[in-house]
Amino acid sequence: MFLTLLMLLTCALIAIASVPLILKLVPPNPIYGVRTRRALENPDIWFRINQFGGWALIAAAGVTAILLMLYSGTWLKSFWAQVAALVIPIAIAVGVTLWFERKL
């Protein structure tokens, strides 16, 4: 139960960290956001990529939270299954964001 709560808290933190990206509040910087060479060179591209990435991360955090709440008493009870339920959607969100960056 503690692990499930920890994973849900992680989902909430990811969603909270995504909000400034969605609202275009984070200017190009070397620390926070999707930092590709093209994004750092062009502020317009930076904001478009990071807004898209923010939405992708919120979606991934939401999917993970739903999975954890629905299946925490079944096959998703093991530590590694819960970690996979967090890591896989986040990895997909990052991959889709990088794909979006290449299509701009």
C-alpha positions in Angstrom: 0.0 0.0 0.0 2.8 2.4 0.8 4.4 1.8 -2.5 1.2 2.6 -4.3 0.8 5.8 -2.4 4.4 6.7 -3.2 3.8 6.1 -6.9 0.6 8.1 -6.9 2.5 11.0 -5.2 5.1 10.7 -8.0 2.3 11.0 -10.6 1.0 14.1 -8.9 4.5 15.7 -8.8 5.0 14.9 -12.5 1.6 16.5 -13.3 2.4 19.6 -11.2 5.8 20.0 -12.8 4.1 19.8 -16.3 1.8 22.7 -15.7 4.4 25.5 -16.1 5.4 23.9 -19.4 1.8 23.8 -20.7 1.3 27.4 -19.7 4.5 28.5 -21.5 5.9 30.0 -18.3 9.4 28.4 -18.6 11.8 30.2 -20.9 14.6 28.4 -22.7 17.1 27.2 -20.1 19.6 24.4 -19.6 17.8 22.8 -16.7 14.0 22.4 -17.0 12.1 21.3 -20.0 12.8 19.6 -23.3 16.3 20.7 -24.1 17.1 19.9 -27.7 19.5 22.0 -29.8 16.6 23.3 -32.0 14.5 24.2 -28.9 17.3 26.1 -27.2 18.1 28.1 -30.4 14.5 29.2 -31.1 12.1 30.3 -28.3 9.0 29.7 -30.5 10.0 26.0 -31.0 11.0 25.8 -27.3 7.5 26.8 -26.2 5.7 24.6 -28.7 7.7 21.5 -27.8 7.5 22.0 -24.1 3.8 22.7 -24.2 3.3 19.4 -26.1 5.6 17.6 -23.7 3.8 19.0 -20.7 0.5 17.6 -22.0 2.1 14.3 -22.8 3.5 14.0 -19.3 0.2 14.9 -17.7 -1.5 12.2 -19.8 1.2 9.6 -18.8 0.8 10.5 -15.1 -3.0 10.2 -15.4 -2.8 6.8 -17.1 -0.3 5.6 -14.5 -2.5 6.9 -11.6 -5.5 5.1 -13.0 -3.6 1.9 -13.5 -2.3 2.0 -9.9 -5.7 2.7 -8.4 -7.5 0.1 -10.4 -5.0 -2.7 -10.1 -3.1 -2.1 -6.9 -4.7 -5.2 -5.3 -4.1 -7.5 -8.3 -1.2 -8.2 -10.7 0.1 -4.6 -10.2 0.8 -5.2 -6.5 4.4 -6.2 -7.0 7.1 -3.5 -6.8 8.4 -4.0 -10.4 5.0 -4.0 -11.9 4.2 -0.6 -10.3 7.6 0.8 -11.4 6.9 -0.4 -14.9 3.4 1.1 -14.8 5.1 4.5 -14.1 8.2 4.2 -16.3 6.6 2.9 -19.5 4.0 5.7 -19.9 6.6 8.4 -19.0 9.0 6.9 -21.6 6.2 6.9 -24.2 5.5 10.5 -23.4 9.1 11.5 -23.8 9.4 9.5 -27.1 6.2 11.1 -28.5 7.5 14.6 -27.5 10.9 14.0 -29.2 9.0 12.7 -32.3 6.9 15.9 -32.2 10.1 18.0 -32.0 11.5 16.3 -35.2 8.2 16.9 -37.1 8.4 20.7 -36.4 
